[in-house]
Amino acid sequence: MESTDAPDLTSVRAKIDAKDYAGALAELRDLAEDDQQADVYNLMGLTLRKTGDYLTSLTYYTKALELQPGHKAAREYLGELYIETGDMAKAEEQVSVLRQLCPSGCEELEDLRDAIAAKAGK
C-alpha cells in the first residue's frame, strides 16, 4: 500500500553525504519495508550504485520511476548509473526525459549533463 506521507530521509541523506553507505542502506531497508515511496527507492538505488551493486541499483531506480515517472532525481541517478556502466545512449535518454520534465532547466539535468561531459572528457 502506497503511503502519501513521505518518510523523513534527513538521517539517510546525512549518511550518504558522509559516505556511510552501509548505514544508509540499513536505514533505507527498514523504511522500504514500511513505505513504498519513490524517494526511498531512489536513495536505495543511489546507495547501492555507490557500493558498486549496479544490478540491484537499477531495480530500485526502476521501482522509483514506476511509482513516480517524473522523479527528477531518479532520472539523474539512473543516467549516472548508465554512465558508470558504459551505456551512454541510455544516459542520453535520461537527459531527454529530464529536458521534458524541466523545460527551463533544473539541477538534475545540469548534473547529468556535467557527468556525461566529464565521462566524454570534454
C-alpha positions as CSV (number, residue, x, y, z in Angstrom):
1,M,0.0,0.0,0.0
2,E,1.4,3.3,-1.0
3,S,1.6,6.0,1.7
4,T,1.2,9.6,0.9
5,D,3.3,10.8,3.8
6,A,6.9,10.8,2.8
7,P,9.3,9.5,5.4
8,D,11.9,11.7,6.9
9,L,15.1,11.0,5.0
10,T,17.3,13.6,6.7
11,S,19.3,10.9,8.6
12,V,19.7,8.8,5.4
13,R,20.9,11.8,3.3
14,A,23.4,12.7,6.0
15,K,24.8,9.1,6.0
16,I,25.0,9.2,2.2
17,D,26.8,12.6,2.3
18,A,29.3,11.1,4.8
19,K,29.7,8.0,2.5
20,D,28.3,5.7,5.2
21,Y,26.6,3.6,2.6
22,A,26.1,0.6,4.9
23,G,24.4,2.7,7.5
24,A,22.2,4.4,4.9
25,L,21.3,1.1,3.3
26,A,20.3,-0.4,6.7
27,E,18.0,2.6,7.4
28,L,16.6,2.6,3.9
29,R,15.8,-1.2,4.0
30,D,13.8,-0.6,7.2
31,L,12.0,2.3,5.5
32,A,11.3,0.3,2.4
33,E,9.5,-2.3,4.4
34,D,7.0,0.2,5.6
35,D,6.9,2.7,2.8
36,Q,6.6,2.2,-0.9
37,Q,8.0,5.7,-1.7
38,A,9.8,6.8,-4.8
39,D,12.3,8.8,-2.7
40,V,13.1,5.7,-0.6
41,Y,13.6,3.6,-3.7
42,N,15.7,6.3,-5.4
43,L,18.0,6.6,-2.4
44,M,18.3,2.8,-2.2
45,G,19.4,2.9,-5.9
46,L,21.9,5.6,-5.2
47,T,23.4,3.9,-2.2
48,L,23.6,0.5,-4.0
49,R,25.2,2.2,-7.0
50,K,27.8,3.9,-4.8
51,T,28.7,0.4,-3.4
52,G,29.1,-1.0,-6.9
53,D,25.9,-3.1,-6.9
54,Y,24.7,-1.8,-10.3
55,L,22.1,-4.5,-11.0
56,T,20.2,-4.1,-7.7
57,S,20.6,-0.3,-8.0
58,L,18.9,-0.5,-11.4
59,T,16.0,-2.4,-9.8
60,Y,15.4,0.3,-7.2
61,Y,15.6,3.2,-9.7
62,T,13.1,1.3,-11.8
63,K,10.8,0.9,-8.8
64,A,11.1,4.6,-8.0
65,L,10.2,5.5,-11.6
66,E,7.2,3.1,-11.7
67,L,5.8,4.9,-8.6
68,Q,6.7,8.4,-9.9
69,P,7.8,8.6,-13.6
70,G,8.6,12.3,-13.3
71,H,11.0,11.8,-10.3
72,K,13.9,14.0,-11.5
73,A,16.5,12.8,-9.0
74,A,15.8,9.2,-10.0
75,R,16.2,10.2,-13.7
76,E,19.5,11.9,-12.9
77,Y,20.8,9.0,-10.8
78,L,19.7,6.4,-13.4
79,G,21.6,8.3,-16.1
80,E,24.6,8.3,-13.8
81,L,24.3,4.5,-13.4
82,Y,24.3,4.2,-17.2
83,I,27.4,6.4,-17.5
84,E,29.2,4.3,-14.9
85,T,28.2,1.1,-16.7
86,G,29.2,2.5,-20.1
87,D,25.8,2.8,-21.6
88,M,26.0,6.4,-22.9
89,A,23.0,6.0,-25.2
90,K,20.7,5.2,-22.2
91,A,22.3,8.1,-20.2
92,E,21.4,10.4,-23.0
93,E,17.8,9.1,-23.0
94,Q,17.6,10.2,-19.3
95,V,18.8,13.7,-20.4
96,S,16.0,13.8,-22.9
97,V,13.4,12.9,-20.3
98,L,14.8,15.5,-17.9
99,R,14.6,18.1,-20.7
100,Q,10.9,17.4,-20.9
101,L,10.5,17.4,-17.2
102,C,12.4,20.7,-16.8
103,P,11.9,22.8,-20.0
104,S,13.5,25.8,-18.2
105,G,16.4,23.6,-16.9
106,C,16.9,22.1,-13.4
107,E,19.8,21.0,-11.2
108,E,19.2,17.3,-12.1
109,L,19.5,18.0,-15.8
110,E,22.7,20.1,-15.4
111,D,24.3,17.5,-13.1
112,L,23.6,14.7,-15.6
113,R,24.9,16.7,-18.5
114,D,28.0,17.5,-16.5
115,A,28.5,13.8,-15.7
116,I,28.2,12.9,-19.3
117,A,30.6,15.7,-20.4
118,A,33.1,14.5,-17.7
119,K,32.9,10.9,-19.0
120,A,33.4,12.1,-22.5
121,G,36.4,14.1,-21.4
122,K,35.1,17.4,-22.7
